[in-house]
Amino acid sequence: GLIRSPIPWLSLPTGTMLVLSFVHAWTTIPFIMIILLAGLQTIPVELYEVASIDGANAVQKFRTITLPLLRPSILNSTMISAIFALRTFDIVFTLTRGGPGEATDMFVTYIYNTAFVFGRIGYAAALSIIMVFTSMLMVFLFVKLLPIETD
């Protein structure tokens, strides 16, 4: 084989985080790409033709046409990515259950352990409400700090 011994991906904290990051990217990036592709398809081709006639190069077209018109799609995909990052329970629980040790313990796995392992249902419910409000605050901040200009 290519290597002498198997690589313990899920038994070392750094390897585990690499695997979890890869799986999260593998499940999230296609959805984000569909959003960005839909945004690209809404940009009229005539704008690029006019820019070519005016003598704009590819970088100028990207900076003055593509990026500003793609901004709503970028904002939506950023919000969805942030929300997806909060709901990583399924990946973490399936692959590592928060281990090794507590190296991959996320907020959602902490809520799960609090409720179902330690039996503190009320405290876990309060943590869940905090997580929902945190998600709402993130979306609110995205919408307010990155306004979409309509020209």
N, C-alpha and C positions, 0 to 999 in steps of 0.2 A: 504494500500500500504506500501511499504518500507519506503517512506519518507512522511512527513506531507505536504510539499508544493513543487511545481515545482521548478526546478533549472533554474535560468535565464542564460543559457549558453551564449546567444548572446547579453546580455545587460550589462555585466561586462567586462572590458578590459582584465583581466586575463583569464576569461572563454572563451572569444572570441578567444584569441590567442591559447588556448588549443584546441578548436574545429578546428580552421584553421590548426594547426599543425597536428592534427589527420587526417583530411581529406587529407592534402597534403601527409602524410605518406601512407595513405590508397591507394592513386592513384599512388604513385611513387614506393613503395617498391616491388610490384609484378614485375614491369618491370626490376628493378635492380636485383631481384632474378633470373629472366630468363637469364640475361646476365651472372651472376655468375655461374648459373647452366651450361650454355653452356661452360663457361671456365673450369669448373670442368670436364666436359665430354671430353674435349680435352686432359686431362692428361692421358698418357698411364698407364695402370694397371701394366705393367711390372716394372715400376719404384718402385711401392710400394712393389712388390714381391721381388725385389732385395734388397730393404731396410730392409725388414723383414728377409731375409736370412743373411744380415749383422748385424742383431740384433738391429735395430732401433725400438724405441717405438713409440706410436701414436703421441706424441708431437714432436719428432724429425722428423717424416715423414711429419707432417704438416709444420714445420719450414723450412725444407730443400727441400721438394718436392712441396707440395701443394701451399704454399704462393708464392714462386718465380714464379711458372708456372701460377699462377692465377693473377699475377701482371698486365698484360695487361687488363684483364677483370675488375679488380678493378679500374684501371686508366680510362677506358671507362665509367664505371658506375659512377665514381666520377664526370667526366666531364658532363655527362648527368644529374646527380642530380643537379649540379650547374646551368646548363642551365634551368632545370625544375624549380628551385627556382626563377629564374628571370621571368618566365612566369606564375606566380601565379594569374594573373588577373582574370581568370574565377572563381576560387574558392572564392577569396576575394570579387569580385563584386557580385557574386550570393548570398553569405551568408550574407555579412555585408555592402557592398558598402563603405568600409573604416571605418565604425563606430565600436563601439560607440565613438562618437567624431571623433578623427582621430587615434584611438588606433591601427587599423589594416590597416592604409593607407600605401600601398607599393609604390615603385617607378612607377610601371605600372599603378596603380590606380591614382597616382598623374598626370601621363601623360594624362590619360583619362579625368580626371577632368579639367586639363589645356586646353585640346583641345575642349571638348564637353560641359562642364559646363560654363567655363569662356571664351570660344571662342578665345583663343590664339593659333591658329593652327600652326603658324610658330615656336613659342616657344616649343610647344609640339613635333613638328617634330624634332627640334634640340635635345630635350631630348631623343627622340627615337633613334636618331643616336648615341648619347652618350651611350645609353643602348646597342646598337648593338656592338659598339667598346669595351665596357666593357666586353661583352660576348666573343668577339674575343680575348681580352687580357687575360681573364681567361683561355680560351682553350690553348692559346699560352704558358702561364705560366705552366699549367698542363703538357703540352707536353715537355717543356724544363726542368722543375724542377724535373719531375718524368720520366726520360728516361726509355725506355723499352730495357733491354739487350737482345740481340739475341745470344744465345750460340749454 
